[in-house]
């Protein structure tokens, strides 16, 4: 199981790196070396990144979490928790509406 969790996190990291790089117009290796998103990403771009994450990965990032995302590692941890149901909101893949988690 631990190997599956590591693979899951690596897959998430790879997908998030691609999304962030595309929207912030950075190279993928630059994304992973950013000390903070604030160094290269303005707040509007961050909102676009979050919308892409929600659409492409199928999670709903709670508004209060958006302002707390400042590194790739934090984004990976948040998305992993959302996918694993450790946070309370996910997107309903059928209706695309936000529903409370269990």
BALOBA-1460 file (C-alpha; in Angstrom, 3 decimals):
// residues 102
<rec num="1" residu="x" x="0.000" y="0.000" z="0.000"/>
<rec num="2" residu="x" x="2.780" y="2.437" z="0.799"/>
<rec num="3" residu="x" x="4.142" y="2.059" z="-2.745"/>
<rec num="4" residu="x" x="0.682" y="2.852" z="-4.123"/>
<rec num="5" residu="x" x="0.514" y="6.006" z="-1.982"/>
<rec num="6" residu="x" x="3.964" y="7.085" z="-3.188"/>
<rec num="7" residu="x" x="2.965" y="6.520" z="-6.812"/>
<rec num="8" residu="x" x="-0.267" y="8.401" z="-6.209"/>
<rec num="9" residu="x" x="1.649" y="11.377" z="-4.781"/>
<rec num="10" residu="x" x="4.177" y="11.268" z="-7.629"/>
<rec num="11" residu="x" x="1.364" y="11.255" z="-10.199"/>
<rec num="12" residu="x" x="-0.288" y="14.204" z="-8.476"/>
<rec num="13" residu="x" x="3.020" y="16.088" z="-8.267"/>
<rec num="14" residu="x" x="3.669" y="15.513" z="-11.970"/>
<rec num="15" residu="x" x="0.186" y="16.662" z="-13.019"/>
<rec num="16" residu="x" x="0.273" y="19.730" z="-10.754"/>
<rec num="17" residu="x" x="3.731" y="20.653" z="-12.000"/>
<rec num="18" residu="x" x="2.449" y="20.570" z="-15.575"/>
<rec num="19" residu="x" x="-0.654" y="22.648" z="-14.759"/>
<rec num="20" residu="x" x="1.326" y="25.260" z="-12.834"/>
<rec num="21" residu="x" x="4.050" y="25.476" z="-15.483"/>
<rec num="22" residu="x" x="1.532" y="25.970" z="-18.282"/>
<rec num="23" residu="x" x="-0.490" y="28.659" z="-16.506"/>
<rec num="24" residu="x" x="2.469" y="30.512" z="-14.975"/>
<rec num="25" residu="x" x="4.494" y="30.240" z="-18.198"/>
<rec num="26" residu="x" x="7.360" y="28.530" z="-16.396"/>
<rec num="27" residu="x" x="9.468" y="25.493" z="-17.172"/>
<rec num="28" residu="x" x="8.486" y="22.438" z="-15.172"/>
<rec num="29" residu="x" x="11.837" y="22.342" z="-13.369"/>
<rec num="30" residu="x" x="11.307" y="25.976" z="-12.318"/>
<rec num="31" residu="x" x="8.001" y="25.069" z="-10.646"/>
<rec num="32" residu="x" x="9.605" y="22.486" z="-8.388"/>
<rec num="33" residu="x" x="12.368" y="24.875" z="-7.324"/>
<rec num="34" residu="x" x="10.118" y="27.827" z="-6.430"/>
<rec num="35" residu="x" x="10.499" y="28.777" z="-2.772"/>
<rec num="36" residu="x" x="7.011" y="30.257" z="-2.915"/>
<rec num="37" residu="x" x="4.379" y="30.689" z="-5.598"/>
<rec num="38" residu="x" x="4.408" y="34.390" z="-4.721"/>
<rec num="39" residu="x" x="7.854" y="34.595" z="-6.337"/>
<rec num="40" residu="x" x="6.437" y="33.890" z="-9.807"/>
<rec num="41" residu="x" x="2.646" y="33.596" z="-9.691"/>
<rec num="42" residu="x" x="0.186" y="36.430" z="-9.164"/>
<rec num="43" residu="x" x="-3.167" y="35.890" z="-7.431"/>
<rec num="44" residu="x" x="-5.174" y="35.804" z="-10.669"/>
<rec num="45" residu="x" x="-2.899" y="33.148" z="-12.148"/>
<rec num="46" residu="x" x="-3.210" y="31.156" z="-8.921"/>
<rec num="47" residu="x" x="-7.003" y="31.204" z="-9.294"/>
<rec num="48" residu="x" x="-6.677" y="29.957" z="-12.881"/>
<rec num="49" residu="x" x="-4.343" y="27.193" z="-11.674"/>
<rec num="50" residu="x" x="-6.847" y="26.162" z="-8.999"/>
<rec num="51" residu="x" x="-9.666" y="26.110" z="-11.584"/>
<rec num="52" residu="x" x="-7.529" y="23.885" z="-13.823"/>
<rec num="53" residu="x" x="-6.774" y="21.558" z="-10.912"/>
<rec num="54" residu="x" x="-10.456" y="21.327" z="-10.054"/>
<rec num="55" residu="x" x="-11.425" y="20.601" z="-13.659"/>
<rec num="56" residu="x" x="-8.614" y="18.233" z="-14.579"/>
<rec num="57" residu="x" x="-8.251" y="16.301" z="-11.333"/>
<rec num="58" residu="x" x="-11.870" y="16.445" z="-10.185"/>
<rec num="59" residu="x" x="-11.547" y="18.021" z="-6.766"/>
<rec num="60" residu="x" x="-13.013" y="21.205" z="-5.301"/>
<rec num="61" residu="x" x="-10.398" y="23.304" z="-3.542"/>
<rec num="62" residu="x" x="-12.097" y="25.116" z="-0.652"/>
<rec num="63" residu="x" x="-11.779" y="28.892" z="-0.978"/>
<rec num="64" residu="x" x="-10.052" y="29.184" z="2.381"/>
<rec num="65" residu="x" x="-7.341" y="26.785" z="1.184"/>
<rec num="66" residu="x" x="-6.440" y="28.755" z="-1.952"/>
<rec num="67" residu="x" x="-4.675" y="31.556" z="-0.094"/>
<rec num="68" residu="x" x="-2.680" y="28.983" z="1.872"/>
<rec num="69" residu="x" x="-1.169" y="27.387" z="-1.240"/>
<rec num="70" residu="x" x="2.324" y="28.751" z="-1.511"/>
<rec num="71" residu="x" x="4.458" y="25.802" z="-2.661"/>
<rec num="72" residu="x" x="4.214" y="22.775" z="-4.914"/>
<rec num="73" residu="x" x="4.520" y="20.507" z="-1.873"/>
<rec num="74" residu="x" x="1.543" y="22.212" z="-0.210"/>
<rec num="75" residu="x" x="-0.504" y="21.852" z="-3.401"/>
<rec num="76" residu="x" x="0.378" y="18.150" z="-3.666"/>
<rec num="77" residu="x" x="-0.572" y="17.557" z="-0.017"/>
<rec num="78" residu="x" x="-3.869" y="19.404" z="-0.420"/>
<rec num="79" residu="x" x="-4.891" y="17.583" z="-3.606"/>
<rec num="80" residu="x" x="-3.856" y="14.233" z="-2.115"/>
<rec num="81" residu="x" x="-6.035" y="14.895" z="0.934"/>
<rec num="82" residu="x" x="-8.944" y="15.974" z="-1.255"/>
<rec num="83" residu="x" x="-8.649" y="12.851" z="-3.404"/>
<rec num="84" residu="x" x="-8.315" y="10.598" z="-0.380"/>
<rec num="85" residu="x" x="-11.415" y="12.135" z="1.187"/>
<rec num="86" residu="x" x="-9.548" y="13.602" z="4.145"/>
<rec num="87" residu="x" x="-11.048" y="17.024" z="3.463"/>
<rec num="88" residu="x" x="-14.755" y="17.564" z="3.255"/>
<rec num="89" residu="x" x="-15.511" y="18.613" z="-0.341"/>
<rec num="90" residu="x" x="-15.168" y="16.844" z="-3.669"/>
<rec num="91" residu="x" x="-16.683" y="17.459" z="-7.093"/>
<rec num="92" residu="x" x="-19.497" y="15.173" z="-8.142"/>
<rec num="93" residu="x" x="-18.161" y="13.831" z="-11.465"/>
<rec num="94" residu="x" x="-21.686" y="13.410" z="-12.852"/>
<rec num="95" residu="x" x="-23.279" y="16.763" z="-12.046"/>
<rec num="96" residu="x" x="-20.028" y="18.741" z="-11.603"/>
<rec num="97" residu="x" x="-21.517" y="20.201" z="-8.451"/>
<rec num="98" residu="x" x="-19.733" y="20.470" z="-5.148"/>
<rec num="99" residu="x" x="-21.094" y="18.044" z="-2.578"/>
<rec num="100" residu="x" x="-20.211" y="17.510" z="1.061"/>
<rec num="101" residu="x" x="-17.815" y="14.659" z="1.725"/>
<rec num="102" residu="x" x="-18.427" y="11.949" z="4.289"/>
